[in-house]
Structures are given as structure tokens and as C-alpha cells.
Amino acid sequence: MPFLFFDVKYMLAILPAILIAMWAQWRVRSAYALASQQSSQLSGAAAARHILDSAGMTTISIEEIPGELSDHYDPRDKVLRLSQNVYHGKSLAAVGIAAHEAGHAMQDAQGYAAMIVRNAAIGAANFGSSVGLLVFMVGLGLALQGIAWLGIVLFGATVFFQLVNLPVEFDASNRAKSQLVELGIVPPHEMTFVNNVLNAAAWTYVAATLQSILTLLYYASYLTGKNDSDR
């Protein structure tokens, strides 16, 4: 049984996703660096607070957390957590990222369907990601096709999560862009810098989704091909 994690054919199968991910990461770094040099009147935390308060979401708290680009919205605790540079930063990069996370809070408050589905799928996706391929390998090692297919089905939960996550992230960015302009946080002629940061970040999600799809297809085709060769 080949060790598929280092299978050359597998690496070639997911190569498009790897290339897109590398390009997206380069775009994120370059766009973030450029937008970080553009000053804004509000800090990231202040911009997020303004967006949330304007939407009537005064009970959503904003916390500072360690790390770089570790920003996220926690729908369980109703807390928007921003990294130090974003929380305190008075740059277009900081307000853009903070506004994106505020967009997730708005989705949660308004019952955005795709976010509800995504949140419900997180547990299954995490389990499928950590256990699915292991079950697949065990099934191959024991020559138990049913177990191998079960592993593929489990990993399919990860693919489903990634697919649902795409519209959630795109919608949060669209909300952020709209709110920044409507509330006068960022002048329209300066939105190019914010757009570049958020659009680059969106491509990282596209790359992750594509990689999960290609991985699923590769393992399924591997198992199908093995079945054909055994006949």
C-alpha cells in the first residue's frame, strides 16, 4: 500500500490548489503590507464597534487576542476577536479585516442561512478531516473496501464544509465593503486598498476548497481504480 500522503501522483493531482494557495498567500501579504501603510481615522476595533452599533448589535463584545491575522468572530460567545495589529491599528488593512469579522457577526444576528449550515457542519468537518483519511488508509491496509469508502465519506464532510464556507466568507467581505463606505469609515476612493486585502483573502478560501475537492476525487479514483484492477 503506497503512503498516499507522499504519493507523487497525489501531489500532482492537488498541484493546481497548491499553486493557487501560494499565489493567494503572496497576494494577502503584499496587499496587507500596502494597505497597512494607508492610515485611517479609526482603529480596527473602533471601526468594528461602529459597524456593530450602527446595526443595533451593541451586545456583541470586541476582544484583543494574540497572534497575527488570527481575527475571527465566535458565534457561540457572541464575541469578535481581533489580533493586536488589527485591534489597535489605524490603517485600511486593520479596518478592512475588522469590518470583515463584523460582517460575520451581522450574518449571525440576521440568521444568514449559509452561516447556520456552516456552523452546524463544523464538528463533522473537523472529525472527517482528522479521521477520514486514517479510516481510508486502514480500509486499504485491511483490504476492506467498505471501510475505505467510509473514510472517503467522512472526508466528504470537510469538502461540504469548505463549499458552504465560500459564500459565507464572500458575503462577509461584501458586507464589510458596503458598511465601510456607507458609514463613512473609508472614503470610496480609498476602498481599493481594502478590496485588495479582502479579495486576496478570499482566494485562500478558494484554494482550500479546491484542495479538499481534489483530495476527495483523488482518493475516490484511487479506490475505484483499485477495484477495477482487482477484477
Secondary structure, 3 states (H helix, E strand, C coil): CCCHHHCHHHHHHCHHHHHHHHHHHHHHHHHHHHHHCCECCCCHHHHHHHHHHHCCCCCCEEEEECCCCCCEEECCCCEEEEEHHHHHCCEHHHHHHHHHHHHHHHHHHHCCHHHHHHHHHHHHHHHHHHHHHHHHHHHHHCCCHHHHHHHHHHHHHHHHHHHHHHHHHHHHHHHHHHHHHHCCCCCHHHHHHHHHHHHHHHHHHHHHHHHHHHHHHHHHHHHHHHHHHHC
